[in-house]
Amino acid sequence: MAGKDQRGSAVLDQDVFDRVCAMGDAASRSQRALALANTEQKNALLNAIADELEAGSHAIAEANALDMDAAKQAGISTGRLDRLLFDEKRIKAAAEGVRRVAGLPDPVGQIVRGLTLPNGLRLNETRVPIGVFGMIYEARPNVTVDVASLSLKSGNAVLLRGGHEAQRTNEATLSFICRTLQEEGFDASLIASVDRYGRMGATAMMEASGHIDVLVPRGGANLIQTVVRNSKVPVIETGAGNVHIYIDKTADFAKAIPILLNAKTQRVGVCNAAEKLVVHREIAEEFLPIAAKALDEAGVELLADDEAYGIIEDSGVNAQHASSEDWNIEYLALRMAVKVVESMDQAIEHINAHSTGHTECIVSEDYSAIERFTQCVDSAVVMANASSRFTDGGMFGFGAELGISTQKLHARGPMGLSEMTTTKWIGYGTGQVRQ
C-alpha cells in the first residue's frame, strides 16, 4: 500500500505501479500499429477528433465548470484558475489547434541527412517516433488536447497525469478523444490517463523505466524539479518561466511600454509571462516613471531594488522593496520585480544568474547590443524588440506544443512534432561486407 517515507515523499504502491506499467506496455503495442499509419490516415484521425471535441464542447465545459468551482473554493490563485479554465471558447480554439496540427508536415520518415559510402552503401538518418511519452502536468486541460494531437501526428502514444484540479475536465475530454480513436480503427490505449491513481500514478510513471520511453513534466518549478530528481525514466525538462525584459539605454519607449505591458499582463498565469524588468541606468530616471505608471494602472504590484524603488516612489507610484529571493521567483501573478543596472553586461550577468532558461527579451535600437545580448544570454528563446508571449508552439507555427524545453539535449524551446521524434540510421546495400 502507499505511504510516506521519513522525508514525506510518496512510497511506491506496487499494485498501482504494475497497472501503470501494463498501461505503458499496452500503449507501446498500440504505438507500433500507429507507426504504420500513413500521413493521410493520421490527418483524418486528427480532424475527426477536432470535430468530436467541438461537438462535445458543452459537456466538456460543464465538467470544467465543476473543476473551476472546486478550485475557487480551495483558494487557487488567479493565475492557476486562468490555466484551469476550459470553456467552450477555449475548447473550440483547442479543436482548431488539432486541425492545424493535421495540416502540418508529417515529420515521420523525413530524411535528416544522407550519404553514400565509397563502397556504394547508402545511409539515411530518418525521423521516427520516440514511442511512449509520459506527461505529468497540472491544471492545464488544454495540454490534454495539445499533447494528444502532437503525439498522434508524430506516431507516438502517451500516458497522461493531469492533476486532481482538472480531473473532471480531462476525463470528459479524453472520453471524446478515445471514442474517436476507436471509431477510426485505432486503439484507445494510445492516449490514456493515470489520474484515477492520484499522485501515486505520477510516482509510478517516474518509476516505469522500460515501459515509458520519456517523461515530460509541465507545471510549476516544484513539480518539474520533483520529476527531474526522482524519475528513473529519461526526462525532458520543461522550465518555469522567470522571464526578464531588459530595457537598453537606446530603447524606443514607444516600443518598450507596449512590449512590457503585453509580456506582463496579457496572460499572467503562463510560463512566458514576464516577471522581471531590468533597466539601464542611463535611462532609468526617464523610463521607470512611465513604466511604473503603466504597470500600476494595469494592476501590477512592483517590487524594486533600492535604486529603482527611489525612482518609482518619487514618481508617485507605490512600490515595495524587493528581497534577494524575489529575483528567483516565478510569480504567475500581477507582480513584477524591477532592477536598475549600470551596463548591459551587468544585465546579462544578472539574467544568467537568476533566469530559469526559458525566455528573455531586450528592447534596444542598437544592433550591436542586440547581437551581444542574444549571443550571451543563455536561455532557450531570446526576443529582441518583441514580447516574451510569443514563446509558444502555436505562435511558432507548430500548431501546439508539448512544452517549452529549457534543457540543452534533444530539444530546446517550444517542442512540436519534430521534437517528438528521434532518428534511426537506415543502410541500403547491395551485398557489401566490411573488409
N, C-alpha and C positions, 0 to 999 in steps of 0.2 A: 504494500500500500504506500501511497505518497506520504511524505513527511517533510521535516526540515532538518538540515544538519546544524551544527553548532553556530555557523555563521548566518543562519537563516535562509540559506539557499535551498531551492526545491530539490528533493531527493527523487530520483527516477522511479516511477511506477512501472514495474516490469510488464504488467498487462497492457497498459497504455503504450509502452514502448513497442511491444510486439504488434499491436494493432496499427500503429503508425508505420512501422517497418513494412507491414503487409500492404498498407496503402501505397507506400513508396514502390513496392515491387509491382503492384497492380498498375500503377502509373507508368512504370518502366515498360511493362508489356504493351500497354496501350500506346505509349510513345513510339515504340518500334513500328507499330502499324501506321501511326500518323506520319512517320518519316517517309512512308511510301506514297503518301498522297501528293498529287501534283499541285501546282500553284492555283489552278482553276478550282480544284476541289476545296482547297483551304479558303480561298476567297469567297466561294459560295457559302461555306460554313459560317464565316465571319459576318457576311451580310444577313444571313438568316438569324444569327444571334442578335445583331443590331435591331432587326425588325421585331424580334421577340421581346427584347428589352423595352422598346418603345411601346409595344402592345401591353406589357406588364408594368408600365411606369407607375400607374396609380397604386397597384398592390405593393410595389417596392417602396413607394413614397409613404404609404401607410405604415409599413414596417419601420421605416426610418423615423417617422413621427414618434413612435413608441420609444425608440432608442434616444431620440432627442429629448423627450420628456424626462426619461430616466437620468440622462446626463445632466440636465439642468437641475434636477432635484439633488443630484450628487455634487453640485457646485463646480462642475467642469468649467475651465477658463473659456473666455470668449474665443480665443484662437482655436482651441480644440473643438469647440462647438461648430465653428465655421468649417473645419475639416470634416466633421461628422455629418454635416447637412448633405442630404442626397434627395432633394425634392424632385418633382417631375421635370423641372427645367434642367437640373444637373444630370438627371438620368438620360434625358434626350441628348444632351451635349455629349455624355459618355458614349451613347449609341452612335452618334455621329463620328466620334473618335474611332470606334470599331470599324466603321466604313472607311475612314481614312487609312487605317492600318491595312485593310483589304486592298486599297488602291496603291500601296507602296510596293516597290520591287521586292521580290522574294530573295532573301539572302542565301537560302539553302541551295547548294550546287554552284554558287558563284566561285570562279577560279580567282584566287587572290594573286597568285603568281605561278608561272610555269617555266620549265626549261627542258631542253633536250641534251642529254649527256653525249659525249663524243661517240659512245658505242650505240647510239640510237635510242636508248631508254628515255621515254618521255615521262616527266614528273610534273604533276599538278597539285598545288596546295589548294584544297577545296573547302568551302564552308559547309559545316554540318551542324545539326542541333547538338546542344550540350547534353540533353537527356531529361532529367527530372530536377526542376527547381523547387526549392522550398522558400516560401515568402512569409516573413513574420513582420506584421505591421499593426498599427493601432489607430482606431477611429478614423479610417480613411476608406470609406466604401467605394469611392471611385477607383481606388487601386485594384479592387477585385476585378473590375471590368477591364482596366488597362492591362493588367498582368495576364488575364485570360486571353485577350486578343493578341498581345505580343507573343505569348507562349505558343498559341496555336499556329500563328503565321510563321513562326520560326521553327516549328516542328517539335516543340518541347511540351512536356507535361509539367504540372505544378501542383504542389500541396500548399494550402493557404492556412495561416493562422492570423485572423483578422482582429482579434481582441474582443473582449466582452462588451465594450461600449457600442460596437456596431454589429453585434451578433445577429440581431433580427434582420437588419438590412442586408448583411452578407448572405444570410440563409435564403432570403427571398430572391436576391439577385442570382445566386448560384442555382436556385431551382429552375429559373428560366434558361440559364446557360446550359445546364446539364440536360434538360429536356430537349433542347435544340441539338446538342451533341448526338443524342440517341436517335432523334428523328432524321438526322443527316447521315446516320450509319457509322458514327464514331462511339467509342466507349466513354461513358460518363466519368470514369476514373481518371481521365486526362486532367480534369480540373476538380480537385477535391479539397475539402476543408477539415481541419482537425479541431475546429472551435468547440466541438462537443466535449473535448477533453480539457478545456480550460488551459491554464498555464502549463499544466503537465504535458499538454500536446506540444507546446513550444519546446519544452525541455526534451521531449522525446525526439523532436525534429533535430535538435542540436546534437543528439547522440547517434542519429541514424546514418552514420558513415557506411557507405556501401549500398544504401537504399535511396539516398538523396544525393545528387551529384554536386549541387552548390546551393548555399543558403544566402538569402539576401534579407537583411533587416532594414526596415524603413520606419522611422519614427524619431522620437527624442533621443538625446545623447545617452541616457541611461539604458534604454532598450538596445541601442546599437552596440554599445560597449559590452553589455551583458552577453550578447550573442558572439561578439568578436572574442571575448575572453574565454567563453565556455564551450563553443561549438567544436565538435570533432569533425564536422562536415566543413569543407572549404567555404569560406565566406567572402562575398564581395561587399565591402564596407561602403554603405551609403552614409553620408555625413550630415550631422546637424549643421545648420547654416548660421554661423556667426559672421555675417556678411558686412563688409566695410565699404563705405563710399569715401574716397579721398578727393577733396576739392583742392586742386593745384592752384598755384599763385596766378596762373594765366587763365583760370576758368572763366567761361562766359556765364554770368549769373542767370541770364535768360534761359540757358540750358540747365544749369545746375539745380535750380529750385524745383522745376517740374520733375526732373530725374529723381531728386531726393524724395519728394512727396510720393511719387509713384512707387519707388522702391520700398518706402517705409509703410505707406498707408493703403495701397491698392488692395492688398490682402495680407493681413498681419500674421495669420497663423500658418504660414508656409515657410519652407526652408530657404527660399530665395528672397525673402523679405530682408531689407537692410536693417541691421541692428546697431551699427556704429558709424558715426560721422567723424572723419579726420580732416582737419582744415589747416592749410599752410598759414604760418604766422603772418606773412606779408599782407594777406587779405582778410585775416580773421576779424579785425575791427570793423570792416565794412560788410563782410559776408554774414557773419554769425547773427547780427541783429535781424537781418532779413530772413535768414533760415529759421531762426528760433521763433519768430512771429508766425511764419507759415506753418511750422510744425505744431506750435501751440494752438493755432486756430483749427488744426486738424485733430486736436485732442491728444497729441503726443507728449508724454512726460519726458523731460530732459534731465539726464544725469551727466555732469560735466566735470572735467579736471579743473584745477584751480584757475588756470588762465581763461579757459572757456567760460567757467562759472562767472567770473567777474564781468566779462563782456556781455553775457546773456542777461545777468541781473541788471546791469546798467542800462540795458535796452528796454527794461520794463517787463520782461518775461521771467516768470519764476522758473528756477531750476533747483536741482539737488546736487550735492557733491557726489561724484562717482567714487566708489570704493575700488580697491585693487581687484576684487572679484568681478566687478562689472565688465571688465574688458574681455572676460572669457564666457559671458552668459549669452545664450540664445534666448531672447525674451519671448518671442512669439506673442507679442502684445504691443500696445501703443506706448512704447517706451524706447528711448534711444540714448546711448552714451556718446558724448562729444569730447574730442581731444584736439588740442592745438599742437602742431609740430613745427619745428624750425626749418625743416627741409623735406624734400620728397624722399631722400634716403632714410630719414628718421621715420617717415610714414611707412615706407616699405618694411623697415625693421620691426616696427610696432605691429603691422598687419601680419607679417610672417610669424611673429611670436604668439599671437592670440587667435589667428584665424583657424577655422576648422577645415580649411582647404576646399571650400565649396565655391563661392563666387566673390570676387572683389571688383570694385569699379573705380575708375579715375575720370574726373571731369577736368579737361585741360584743352587749351588751344595750342599747346607746344608739342609738335610732332615728336621731337626727340624725348621729351618727358614721357609721352605716351608709350613710346617704344621701350624705354628703360623700365617703366612700371610693368608693362605686360611681360617683359623678359624676366624680371627679378621677383615678382610676386608669385609665390608657389601655391597656386590654387588650381582647381580643375577648370574653372572658367574665369576669364578676366574680361571685363567690359570697359570700353573707352567711350565716354560720352553717350551712354545708354544705361537704362535701368537694369538692375540685377534681376528683375522679374522675368526677363527673357530667358533665364536659365531654366529651361523646361523642355521636355521631349517634344511636346506638341508644338511649341514655338520654334524649335529647331527643325521642324519638318519630319519628326519621327512618328507622328500620329498619336503616340502616347509614350510613356516611359516606364521602365521597371523601377527606376530611382535615379538619383544623382550619385554616381560613384566618386568618392573622394580619395580613393586609393590610387596606386600607380601601376598595378599589374592587371592585365587583361583588359580592363575598361576604366575610363576616367571621364567624368562629366555625365551628361544625360545618357542613359542606356536605352537604346532602341533595339531594333531587330538584329542588326549586325552584332551588337554586343551580347546577344543571347545565343550566339553560335561560337563554336570553336572550329578548328580546322583539322583536316587529316590529309596526309600526302597519299596520292594515288599514282602508282607507277604503271606505265603501259610498255611492255616489252615485246620482243619478237623471238624470245629464246635466249636472251643474254644471260651469261653466267659471269661471276666475278673471278678474275684471274688472280 
